[in-house]
Amino acid sequence: MAEKYKHQEKYTRLGLNIAYRRKLKGMTQLDLAEAVNISRTHISNIEAPNVPTSVSLETLFDIADALDVSVDVLFRFND
């Protein structure tokens, strides 16, 4: 089971970046979920720092598009 959460810190940072960018755009989780065509619960789980949630590349590309950022911006993990 430990292997499933091997990249937990990266999932956390990715989710926090998505939440940050979403808030900068003035979007709610529901707004983003509707723009990406996924459930609000899934967006909530992606953004939640205590819930490591995997996300497909297709969904990440859609999220980046909805937030008007390049996908690499979501992976900028400043230490």
PDB file of N, CA, C and O in Angstrom:
ATOM      1  N   MET A   1       0.818  -1.201   0.000  1.00  0.00           N
ATOM      2  CA  MET A   1       0.000   0.000   0.000  1.00  0.00           C
ATOM      3  C   MET A   1       0.860   1.263   0.000  1.00  0.00           C
ATOM      4  O   MET A   1       0.441   2.290  -0.535  1.00  0.00           O
ATOM      5  N   ALA A   2       2.034   1.207   0.580  1.00  0.00           N
ATOM      6  CA  ALA A   2       2.911   2.372   0.622  1.00  0.00           C
ATOM      7  C   ALA A   2       3.258   2.848  -0.785  1.00  0.00           C
ATOM      8  O   ALA A   2       3.422   4.048  -1.007  1.00  0.00           O
ATOM      9  N   GLU A   3       3.371   1.925  -1.735  1.00  0.00           N
ATOM     10  CA  GLU A   3       3.719   2.280  -3.111  1.00  0.00           C
ATOM     11  C   GLU A   3       2.663   3.192  -3.744  1.00  0.00           C
ATOM     12  O   GLU A   3       3.009   4.052  -4.555  1.00  0.00           O
ATOM     13  N   LYS A   4       1.404   3.025  -3.397  1.00  0.00           N
ATOM     14  CA  LYS A   4       0.331   3.845  -3.961  1.00  0.00           C
ATOM     15  C   LYS A   4       0.542   5.322  -3.642  1.00  0.00           C
ATOM     16  O   LYS A   4       0.174   6.187  -4.436  1.00  0.00           O
ATOM     17  N   TYR A   5       1.124   5.610  -2.500  1.00  0.00           N
ATOM     18  CA  TYR A   5       1.310   6.991  -2.067  1.00  0.00           C
ATOM     19  C   TYR A   5       2.751   7.442  -2.193  1.00  0.00           C
ATOM     20  O   TYR A   5       3.179   8.356  -1.487  1.00  0.00           O
ATOM     21  N   LYS A   6       3.503   6.815  -3.080  1.00  0.00           N
ATOM     22  CA  LYS A   6       4.907   7.117  -3.277  1.00  0.00           C
ATOM     23  C   LYS A   6       5.127   8.595  -3.603  1.00  0.00           C
ATOM     24  O   LYS A   6       6.117   9.184  -3.169  1.00  0.00           O
ATOM     25  N   HIS A   7       4.224   9.190  -4.355  1.00  0.00           N
ATOM     26  CA  HIS A   7       4.368  10.574  -4.789  1.00  0.00           C
ATOM     27  C   HIS A   7       3.364  11.493  -4.108  1.00  0.00           C
ATOM     28  O   HIS A   7       2.937  12.487  -4.694  1.00  0.00           O
ATOM     29  N   GLN A   8       2.988  11.172  -2.886  1.00  0.00           N
ATOM     30  CA  GLN A   8       1.964  11.930  -2.176  1.00  0.00           C
ATOM     31  C   GLN A   8       2.285  13.423  -2.121  1.00  0.00           C
ATOM     32  O   GLN A   8       1.398  14.250  -2.336  1.00  0.00           O
ATOM     33  N   GLU A   9       3.524  13.777  -1.839  1.00  0.00           N
ATOM     34  CA  GLU A   9       3.884  15.193  -1.745  1.00  0.00           C
ATOM     35  C   GLU A   9       3.669  15.905  -3.089  1.00  0.00           C
ATOM     36  O   GLU A   9       3.248  17.062  -3.119  1.00  0.00           O
ATOM     37  N   LYS A  10       3.950  15.230  -4.168  1.00  0.00           N
ATOM     38  CA  LYS A  10       3.759  15.829  -5.496  1.00  0.00           C
ATOM     39  C   LYS A  10       2.279  16.006  -5.807  1.00  0.00           C
ATOM     40  O   LYS A  10       1.883  17.027  -6.369  1.00  0.00           O
ATOM     41  N   TYR A  11       1.461  15.028  -5.451  1.00  0.00           N
ATOM     42  CA  TYR A  11       0.018  15.166  -5.630  1.00  0.00           C
ATOM     43  C   TYR A  11      -0.497  16.350  -4.815  1.00  0.00           C
ATOM     44  O   TYR A  11      -1.334  17.122  -5.284  1.00  0.00           O
ATOM     45  N   THR A  12       0.008  16.482  -3.600  1.00  0.00           N
ATOM     46  CA  THR A  12      -0.409  17.580  -2.726  1.00  0.00           C
ATOM     47  C   THR A  12      -0.058  18.923  -3.352  1.00  0.00           C
ATOM     48  O   THR A  12      -0.895  19.824  -3.413  1.00  0.00           O
ATOM     49  N   ARG A  13       1.175  19.057  -3.815  1.00  0.00           N
ATOM     50  CA  ARG A  13       1.604  20.324  -4.417  1.00  0.00           C
ATOM     51  C   ARG A  13       0.836  20.630  -5.699  1.00  0.00           C
ATOM     52  O   ARG A  13       0.466  21.777  -5.947  1.00  0.00           O
ATOM     53  N   LEU A  14       0.600  19.611  -6.505  1.00  0.00           N
ATOM     54  CA  LEU A  14      -0.178  19.793  -7.726  1.00  0.00           C
ATOM     55  C   LEU A  14      -1.581  20.295  -7.380  1.00  0.00           C
ATOM     56  O   LEU A  14      -2.069  21.251  -7.983  1.00  0.00           O
ATOM     57  N   GLY A  15      -2.218  19.652  -6.418  1.00  0.00           N
ATOM     58  CA  GLY A  15      -3.562  20.054  -6.003  1.00  0.00           C
ATOM     59  C   GLY A  15      -3.608  21.475  -5.464  1.00  0.00           C
ATOM     60  O   GLY A  15      -4.537  22.229  -5.753  1.00  0.00           O
ATOM     61  N   LEU A  16      -2.599  21.834  -4.677  1.00  0.00           N
ATOM     62  CA  LEU A  16      -2.545  23.193  -4.137  1.00  0.00           C
ATOM     63  C   LEU A  16      -2.329  24.215  -5.248  1.00  0.00           C
ATOM     64  O   LEU A  16      -2.892  25.309  -5.199  1.00  0.00           O
ATOM     65  N   ASN A  17      -1.522  23.872  -6.247  1.00  0.00           N
ATOM     66  CA  ASN A  17      -1.324  24.771  -7.388  1.00  0.00           C
ATOM     67  C   ASN A  17      -2.617  24.955  -8.172  1.00  0.00           C
ATOM     68  O   ASN A  17      -2.937  26.064  -8.598  1.00  0.00           O
ATOM     69  N   ILE A  18      -3.352  23.882  -8.359  1.00  0.00           N
ATOM     70  CA  ILE A  18      -4.627  23.970  -9.074  1.00  0.00           C
ATOM     71  C   ILE A  18      -5.592  24.864  -8.290  1.00  0.00           C
ATOM     72  O   ILE A  18      -6.244  25.734  -8.868  1.00  0.00           O
ATOM     73  N   ALA A  19      -5.680  24.651  -6.983  1.00  0.00           N
ATOM     74  CA  ALA A  19      -6.571  25.470  -6.154  1.00  0.00           C
ATOM     75  C   ALA A  19      -6.172  26.943  -6.213  1.00  0.00           C
ATOM     76  O   ALA A  19      -7.032  27.816  -6.319  1.00  0.00           O
ATOM     77  N   TYR A  20      -4.881  27.217  -6.145  1.00  0.00           N
ATOM     78  CA  TYR A  20      -4.376  28.589  -6.193  1.00  0.00           C
ATOM     79  C   TYR A  20      -4.751  29.248  -7.517  1.00  0.00           C
ATOM     80  O   TYR A  20      -5.278  30.361  -7.533  1.00  0.00           O
ATOM     81  N   ARG A  21      -4.481  28.565  -8.620  1.00  0.00           N
ATOM     82  CA  ARG A  21      -4.786  29.117  -9.942  1.00  0.00           C
ATOM     83  C   ARG A  21      -6.295  29.290 -10.142  1.00  0.00           C
ATOM     84  O   ARG A  21      -6.738  30.253 -10.768  1.00  0.00           O
ATOM     85  N   ARG A  22      -7.068  28.361  -9.610  1.00  0.00           N
ATOM     86  CA  ARG A  22      -8.534  28.454  -9.716  1.00  0.00           C
ATOM     87  C   ARG A  22      -9.028  29.700  -8.992  1.00  0.00           C
ATOM     88  O   ARG A  22      -9.865  30.440  -9.509  1.00  0.00           O
ATOM     89  N   LYS A  23      -8.503  29.922  -7.797  1.00  0.00           N
ATOM     90  CA  LYS A  23      -8.929  31.088  -7.012  1.00  0.00           C
ATOM     91  C   LYS A  23      -8.484  32.393  -7.674  1.00  0.00           C
ATOM     92  O   LYS A  23      -9.210  33.386  -7.630  1.00  0.00           O
ATOM     93  N   LEU A  24      -7.295  32.400  -8.287  1.00  0.00           N
ATOM     94  CA  LEU A  24      -6.847  33.596  -9.009  1.00  0.00           C
ATOM     95  C   LEU A  24      -7.807  33.961 -10.138  1.00  0.00           C
ATOM     96  O   LEU A  24      -7.996  35.137 -10.447  1.00  0.00           O
ATOM     97  N   LYS A  25      -8.413  32.939 -10.753  1.00  0.00           N
ATOM     98  CA  LYS A  25      -9.384  33.164 -11.841  1.00  0.00           C
ATOM     99  C   LYS A  25     -10.771  33.503 -11.319  1.00  0.00           C
ATOM    100  O   LYS A  25     -11.670  33.817 -12.098  1.00  0.00           O
ATOM    101  N   GLY A  26     -10.948  33.441 -10.000  1.00  0.00           N
ATOM    102  CA  GLY A  26     -12.251  33.726  -9.414  1.00  0.00           C
ATOM    103  C   GLY A  26     -13.260  32.619  -9.643  1.00  0.00           C
ATOM    104  O   GLY A  26     -14.467  32.862  -9.675  1.00  0.00           O
ATOM    105  N   MET A  27     -12.763  31.398  -9.802  1.00  0.00           N
ATOM    106  CA  MET A  27     -13.635  30.251 -10.059  1.00  0.00           C
ATOM    107  C   MET A  27     -13.880  29.458  -8.775  1.00  0.00           C
ATOM    108  O   MET A  27     -13.009  29.368  -7.909  1.00  0.00           O
ATOM    109  N   THR A  28     -15.057  28.897  -8.671  1.00  0.00           N
ATOM    110  CA  THR A  28     -15.339  27.945  -7.602  1.00  0.00           C
ATOM    111  C   THR A  28     -14.925  26.554  -8.080  1.00  0.00           C
ATOM    112  O   THR A  28     -14.620  26.355  -9.256  1.00  0.00           O
ATOM    113  N   GLN A  29     -14.919  25.608  -7.163  1.00  0.00           N
ATOM    114  CA  GLN A  29     -14.648  24.227  -7.560  1.00  0.00           C
ATOM    115  C   GLN A  29     -15.706  23.748  -8.549  1.00  0.00           C
ATOM    116  O   GLN A  29     -15.399  23.017  -9.491  1.00  0.00           O
ATOM    117  N   LEU A  30     -16.929  24.153  -8.334  1.00  0.00           N
ATOM    118  CA  LEU A  30     -18.009  23.756  -9.244  1.00  0.00           C
ATOM    119  C   LEU A  30     -17.794  24.360 -10.632  1.00  0.00           C
ATOM    120  O   LEU A  30     -18.006  23.683 -11.638  1.00  0.00           O
ATOM    121  N   ASP A  31     -17.380  25.613 -10.696  1.00  0.00           N
ATOM    122  CA  ASP A  31     -17.087  26.241 -11.997  1.00  0.00           C
ATOM    123  C   ASP A  31     -16.024  25.445 -12.754  1.00  0.00           C
ATOM    124  O   ASP A  31     -16.183  25.141 -13.936  1.00  0.00           O
ATOM    125  N   LEU A  32     -14.948  25.117 -12.059  1.00  0.00           N
ATOM    126  CA  LEU A  32     -13.860  24.379 -12.695  1.00  0.00           C
ATOM    127  C   LEU A  32     -14.310  22.983 -13.104  1.00  0.00           C
ATOM    128  O   LEU A  32     -14.012  22.522 -14.205  1.00  0.00           O
ATOM    129  N   ALA A  33     -15.026  22.320 -12.214  1.00  0.00           N
ATOM    130  CA  ALA A  33     -15.518  20.973 -12.516  1.00  0.00           C
ATOM    131  C   ALA A  33     -16.393  20.973 -13.766  1.00  0.00           C
ATOM    132  O   ALA A  33     -16.264  20.092 -14.616  1.00  0.00           O
ATOM    133  N   GLU A  34     -17.276  21.952 -13.879  1.00  0.00           N
ATOM    134  CA  GLU A  34     -18.148  22.033 -15.046  1.00  0.00           C
ATOM    135  C   GLU A  34     -17.353  22.338 -16.311  1.00  0.00           C
ATOM    136  O   GLU A  34     -17.652  21.801 -17.378  1.00  0.00           O
ATOM    137  N   ALA A  35     -16.340  23.198 -16.197  1.00  0.00           N
ATOM    138  CA  ALA A  35     -15.515  23.537 -17.358  1.00  0.00           C
ATOM    139  C   ALA A  35     -14.725  22.331 -17.864  1.00  0.00           C
ATOM    140  O   ALA A  35     -14.444  22.213 -19.057  1.00  0.00           O
ATOM    141  N   VAL A  36     -14.370  21.429 -16.929  1.00  0.00           N
ATOM    142  CA  VAL A  36     -13.538  20.268 -17.258  1.00  0.00           C
ATOM    143  C   VAL A  36     -14.397  19.020 -17.488  1.00  0.00           C
ATOM    144  O   VAL A  36     -13.909  17.996 -17.967  1.00  0.00           O
ATOM    145  N   ASN A  37     -15.676  19.125 -17.140  1.00  0.00           N
ATOM    146  CA  ASN A  37     -16.618  18.017 -17.294  1.00  0.00           C
ATOM    147  C   ASN A  37     -16.283  16.838 -16.374  1.00  0.00           C
ATOM    148  O   ASN A  37     -16.309  15.678 -16.786  1.00  0.00           O
ATOM    149  N   ILE A  38     -15.967  17.170 -15.114  1.00  0.00           N
ATOM    150  CA  ILE A  38     -15.802  16.160 -14.071  1.00  0.00           C
ATOM    151  C   ILE A  38     -16.608  16.615 -12.859  1.00  0.00           C
ATOM    152  O   ILE A  38     -17.113  17.737 -12.838  1.00  0.00           O
ATOM    153  N   SER A  39     -16.731  15.767 -11.863  1.00  0.00           N
ATOM    154  CA  SER A  39     -17.534  16.130 -10.699  1.00  0.00           C
ATOM    155  C   SER A  39     -16.799  17.113  -9.787  1.00  0.00           C
ATOM    156  O   SER A  39     -15.569  17.148  -9.751  1.00  0.00           O
ATOM    157  N   ARG A  40     -17.572  17.903  -9.058  1.00  0.00           N
ATOM    158  CA  ARG A  40     -16.993  18.819  -8.095  1.00  0.00           C
ATOM    159  C   ARG A  40     -16.241  18.046  -7.028  1.00  0.00           C
ATOM    160  O   ARG A  40     -15.217  18.513  -6.530  1.00  0.00           O
ATOM    161  N   THR A  41     -16.735  16.878  -6.675  1.00  0.00           N
ATOM    162  CA  THR A  41     -16.065  16.040  -5.684  1.00  0.00           C
ATOM    163  C   THR A  41     -14.676  15.642  -6.159  1.00  0.00           C
ATOM    164  O   THR A  41     -13.732  15.612  -5.370  1.00  0.00           O
ATOM    165  N   HIS A  42     -14.551  15.338  -7.439  1.00  0.00           N
ATOM    166  CA  HIS A  42     -13.235  14.953  -7.962  1.00  0.00           C
ATOM    167  C   HIS A  42     -12.272  16.142  -7.902  1.00  0.00           C
ATOM    168  O   HIS A  42     -11.112  15.976  -7.525  1.00  0.00           O
ATOM    169  N   ILE A  43     -12.740  17.335  -8.269  1.00  0.00           N
ATOM    170  CA  ILE A  43     -11.897  18.532  -8.152  1.00  0.00           C
ATOM    171  C   ILE A  43     -11.508  18.738  -6.696  1.00  0.00           C
ATOM    172  O   ILE A  43     -10.350  19.033  -6.399  1.00  0.00           O
ATOM    173  N   SER A  44     -12.451  18.588  -5.799  1.00  0.00           N
ATOM    174  CA  SER A  44     -12.177  18.740  -4.368  1.00  0.00           C
ATOM    175  C   SER A  44     -11.109  17.753  -3.916  1.00  0.00           C
ATOM    176  O   SER A  44     -10.199  18.121  -3.173  1.00  0.00           O
ATOM    177  N   ASN A  45     -11.212  16.512  -4.356  1.00  0.00           N
ATOM    178  CA  ASN A  45     -10.221  15.497  -3.984  1.00  0.00           C
ATOM    179  C   ASN A  45      -8.850  15.804  -4.578  1.00  0.00           C
ATOM    180  O   ASN A  45      -7.832  15.589  -3.919  1.00  0.00           O
ATOM    181  N   ILE A  46      -8.807  16.300  -5.809  1.00  0.00           N
ATOM    182  CA  ILE A  46      -7.538  16.659  -6.438  1.00  0.00           C
ATOM    183  C   ILE A  46      -6.862  17.775  -5.645  1.00  0.00           C
ATOM    184  O   ILE A  46      -5.648  17.749  -5.441  1.00  0.00           O
ATOM    185  N   GLU A  47      -7.641  18.747  -5.203  1.00  0.00           N
ATOM    186  CA  GLU A  47      -7.101  19.902  -4.487  1.00  0.00           C
ATOM    187  C   GLU A  47      -6.798  19.614  -3.016  1.00  0.00           C
ATOM    188  O   GLU A  47      -5.989  20.319  -2.413  1.00  0.00           O
ATOM    189  N   ALA A  48      -7.420  18.607  -2.434  1.00  0.00           N
ATOM    190  CA  ALA A  48      -7.276  18.342  -0.995  1.00  0.00           C
ATOM    191  C   ALA A  48      -5.859  17.880  -0.654  1.00  0.00           C
ATOM    192  O   ALA A  48      -5.389  16.886  -1.206  1.00  0.00           O
ATOM    193  N   PRO A  49      -5.175  18.585   0.244  1.00  0.00           N
ATOM    194  CA  PRO A  49      -3.795  18.219   0.577  1.00  0.00           C
ATOM    195  C   PRO A  49      -3.668  16.893   1.328  1.00  0.00           C
ATOM    196  O   PRO A  49      -2.592  16.295   1.341  1.00  0.00           O
ATOM    197  N   ASN A  50      -4.734  16.434   1.944  1.00  0.00           N
ATOM    198  CA  ASN A  50      -4.661  15.200   2.728  1.00  0.00           C
ATOM    199  C   ASN A  50      -5.243  13.992   1.995  1.00  0.00           C
ATOM    200  O   ASN A  50      -5.373  12.917   2.581  1.00  0.00           O
ATOM    201  N   VAL A  51      -5.595  14.161   0.713  1.00  0.00           N
ATOM    202  CA  VAL A  51      -6.187  13.079  -0.061  1.00  0.00           C
ATOM    203  C   VAL A  51      -5.398  12.918  -1.363  1.00  0.00           C
ATOM    204  O   VAL A  51      -5.733  13.554  -2.363  1.00  0.00           O
ATOM    205  N   PRO A  52      -4.362  12.084  -1.369  1.00  0.00           N
ATOM    206  CA  PRO A  52      -3.608  11.913  -2.617  1.00  0.00           C
ATOM    207  C   PRO A  52      -4.492  11.279  -3.693  1.00  0.00           C
ATOM    208  O   PRO A  52      -4.857  10.107  -3.599  1.00  0.00           O
ATOM    209  N   THR A  53      -4.828  12.058  -4.701  1.00  0.00           N
ATOM    210  CA  THR A  53      -5.741  11.612  -5.746  1.00  0.00           C
ATOM    211  C   THR A  53      -5.039  11.678  -7.090  1.00  0.00           C
ATOM    212  O   THR A  53      -4.564  12.740  -7.493  1.00  0.00           O
ATOM    213  N   SER A  54      -4.972  10.564  -7.778  1.00  0.00           N
ATOM    214  CA  SER A  54      -4.357  10.573  -9.099  1.00  0.00           C
ATOM    215  C   SER A  54      -5.304  11.248 -10.082  1.00  0.00           C
ATOM    216  O   SER A  54      -6.518  11.289  -9.885  1.00  0.00           O
ATOM    217  N   VAL A  55      -4.713  11.772 -11.136  1.00  0.00           N
ATOM    218  CA  VAL A  55      -5.494  12.484 -12.135  1.00  0.00           C
ATOM    219  C   VAL A  55      -4.883  12.175 -13.500  1.00  0.00           C
ATOM    220  O   VAL A  55      -3.662  12.122 -13.647  1.00  0.00           O
ATOM    221  N   SER A  56      -5.735  11.974 -14.482  1.00  0.00           N
ATOM    222  CA  SER A  56      -5.234  11.626 -15.815  1.00  0.00           C
ATOM    223  C   SER A  56      -4.607  12.848 -16.483  1.00  0.00           C
ATOM    224  O   SER A  56      -4.905  13.990 -16.132  1.00  0.00           O
ATOM    225  N   LEU A  57      -3.742  12.584 -17.443  1.00  0.00           N
ATOM    226  CA  LEU A  57      -3.149  13.681 -18.201  1.00  0.00           C
ATOM    227  C   LEU A  57      -4.227  14.459 -18.946  1.00  0.00           C
ATOM    228  O   LEU A  57      -4.171  15.687 -19.018  1.00  0.00           O
ATOM    229  N   GLU A  58      -5.187  13.763 -19.489  1.00  0.00           N
ATOM    230  CA  GLU A  58      -6.280  14.427 -20.207  1.00  0.00           C
ATOM    231  C   GLU A  58      -6.986  15.432 -19.292  1.00  0.00           C
ATOM    232  O   GLU A  58      -7.274  16.558 -19.696  1.00  0.00           O
ATOM    233  N   THR A  59      -7.260  15.008 -18.059  1.00  0.00           N
ATOM    234  CA  THR A  59      -7.914  15.903 -17.098  1.00  0.00           C
ATOM    235  C   THR A  59      -7.011  17.069 -16.741  1.00  0.00           C
ATOM    236  O   THR A  59      -7.478  18.202 -16.633  1.00  0.00           O
ATOM    237  N   LEU A  60      -5.711  16.804 -16.555  1.00  0.00           N
ATOM    238  CA  LEU A  60      -4.780  17.891 -16.256  1.00  0.00           C
ATOM    239  C   LEU A  60      -4.724  18.902 -17.395  1.00  0.00           C
ATOM    240  O   LEU A  60      -4.716  20.109 -17.152  1.00  0.00           O
ATOM    241  N   PHE A  61      -4.685  18.420 -18.635  1.00  0.00           N
ATOM    242  CA  PHE A  61      -4.682  19.329 -19.780  1.00  0.00           C
ATOM    243  C   PHE A  61      -5.972  20.161 -19.805  1.00  0.00           C
ATOM    244  O   PHE A  61      -5.934  21.360 -20.084  1.00  0.00           O
ATOM    245  N   ASP A  62      -7.103  19.526 -19.516  1.00  0.00           N
ATOM    246  CA  ASP A  62      -8.383  20.236 -19.482  1.00  0.00           C
ATOM    247  C   ASP A  62      -8.409  21.279 -18.357  1.00  0.00           C
ATOM    248  O   ASP A  62      -8.912  22.387 -18.543  1.00  0.00           O
ATOM    249  N   ILE A  63      -7.868  20.918 -17.200  1.00  0.00           N
ATOM    250  CA  ILE A  63      -7.808  21.865 -16.080  1.00  0.00           C
ATOM    251  C   ILE A  63      -6.939  23.063 -16.459  1.00  0.00           C
ATOM    252  O   ILE A  63      -7.328  24.209 -16.234  1.00  0.00           O
ATOM    253  N   ALA A  64      -5.778  22.804 -17.026  1.00  0.00           N
ATOM    254  CA  ALA A  64      -4.887  23.889 -17.450  1.00  0.00           C
ATOM    255  C   ALA A  64      -5.590  24.798 -18.461  1.00  0.00           C
ATOM    256  O   ALA A  64      -5.494  26.021 -18.367  1.00  0.00           O
ATOM    257  N   ASP A  65      -6.289  24.208 -19.415  1.00  0.00           N
ATOM    258  CA  ASP A  65      -7.027  25.000 -20.408  1.00  0.00           C
ATOM    259  C   ASP A  65      -8.082  25.875 -19.731  1.00  0.00           C
ATOM    260  O   ASP A  65      -8.209  27.059 -20.043  1.00  0.00           O
ATOM    261  N   ALA A  66      -8.828  25.290 -18.813  1.00  0.00           N
ATOM    262  CA  ALA A  66      -9.891  26.031 -18.120  1.00  0.00           C
ATOM    263  C   ALA A  66      -9.323  27.171 -17.277  1.00  0.00           C
ATOM    264  O   ALA A  66      -9.977  28.195 -17.081  1.00  0.00           O
ATOM    265  N   LEU A  67      -8.106  26.984 -16.784  1.00  0.00           N
ATOM    266  CA  LEU A  67      -7.468  28.006 -15.953  1.00  0.00           C
ATOM    267  C   LEU A  67      -6.616  28.969 -16.784  1.00  0.00           C
ATOM    268  O   LEU A  67      -6.010  29.892 -16.240  1.00  0.00           O
ATOM    269  N   ASP A  68      -6.572  28.756 -18.084  1.00  0.00           N
ATOM    270  CA  ASP A  68      -5.780  29.591 -19.006  1.00  0.00           C
ATOM    271  C   ASP A  68      -4.306  29.644 -18.631  1.00  0.00           C
ATOM    272  O   ASP A  68      -3.682  30.705 -18.653  1.00  0.00           O
ATOM    273  N   VAL A  69      -3.758  28.474 -18.285  1.00  0.00           N
ATOM    274  CA  VAL A  69      -2.324  28.366 -18.002  1.00  0.00           C
ATOM    275  C   VAL A  69      -1.785  27.165 -18.765  1.00  0.00           C
ATOM    276  O   VAL A  69      -2.538  26.269 -19.147  1.00  0.00           O
ATOM    277  N   SER A  70      -0.484  27.156 -18.980  1.00  0.00           N
ATOM    278  CA  SER A  70       0.114  25.964 -19.583  1.00  0.00           C
ATOM    279  C   SER A  70       0.235  24.909 -18.483  1.00  0.00           C
ATOM    280  O   SER A  70       0.372  25.238 -17.305  1.00  0.00           O
ATOM    281  N   VAL A  71       0.182  23.675 -18.873  1.00  0.00           N
ATOM    282  CA  VAL A  71       0.166  22.592 -17.888  1.00  0.00           C
ATOM    283  C   VAL A  71       1.433  22.598 -17.017  1.00  0.00           C
ATOM    284  O   VAL A  71       1.391  22.176 -15.862  1.00  0.00           O
ATOM    285  N   ASP A  72       2.550  23.074 -17.568  1.00  0.00           N
ATOM    286  CA  ASP A  72       3.780  23.083 -16.769  1.00  0.00           C
ATOM    287  C   ASP A  72       3.674  24.020 -15.564  1.00  0.00           C
ATOM    288  O   ASP A  72       4.358  23.818 -14.561  1.00  0.00           O
ATOM    289  N   VAL A  73       2.833  25.031 -15.658  1.00  0.00           N
ATOM    290  CA  VAL A  73       2.634  25.946 -14.521  1.00  0.00           C
ATOM    291  C   VAL A  73       2.097  25.176 -13.311  1.00  0.00           C
ATOM    292  O   VAL A  73       2.447  25.482 -12.172  1.00  0.00           O
ATOM    293  N   LEU A  74       1.259  24.193 -13.558  1.00  0.00           N
ATOM    294  CA  LEU A  74       0.683  23.420 -12.457  1.00  0.00           C
ATOM    295  C   LEU A  74       1.717  22.536 -11.773  1.00  0.00           C
ATOM    296  O   LEU A  74       1.508  22.090 -10.644  1.00  0.00           O
ATOM    297  N   PHE A  75       2.832  22.281 -12.454  1.00  0.00           N
ATOM    298  CA  PHE A  75       3.890  21.445 -11.910  1.00  0.00           C
ATOM    299  C   PHE A  75       5.075  22.239 -11.355  1.00  0.00           C
ATOM    300  O   PHE A  75       6.124  21.662 -11.066  1.00  0.00           O
ATOM    301  N   ARG A  76       4.920  23.513 -11.209  1.00  0.00           N
ATOM    302  CA  ARG A  76       5.996  24.324 -10.616  1.00  0.00           C
ATOM    303  C   ARG A  76       5.878  24.258  -9.107  1.00  0.00           C
ATOM    304  O   ARG A  76       5.038  24.918  -8.496  1.00  0.00           O
ATOM    305  N   PHE A  77       6.735  23.450  -8.529  1.00  0.00           N
ATOM    306  CA  PHE A  77       6.722  23.238  -7.091  1.00  0.00           C
ATOM    307  C   PHE A  77       7.880  24.019  -6.475  1.00  0.00           C
ATOM    308  O   PHE A  77       9.004  23.524  -6.398  1.00  0.00           O
ATOM    309  N   ASN A  78       7.596  25.223  -6.046  1.00  0.00           N
ATOM    310  CA  ASN A  78       8.626  26.051  -5.419  1.00  0.00           C
ATOM    311  C   ASN A  78       8.913  25.551  -4.016  1.00  0.00           C
ATOM    312  O   ASN A  78       8.005  25.354  -3.208  1.00  0.00           O
ATOM    313  N   ASP A  79      10.178  25.352  -3.748  1.00  0.00           N
ATOM    314  CA  ASP A  79      10.556  24.847  -2.418  1.00  0.00           C
ATOM    315  C   ASP A  79      10.722  25.970  -1.430  1.00  0.00           C
ATOM    316  O   ASP A  79      11.037  25.726  -0.266  1.00  0.00           O
TER     317      ASP A  79
END
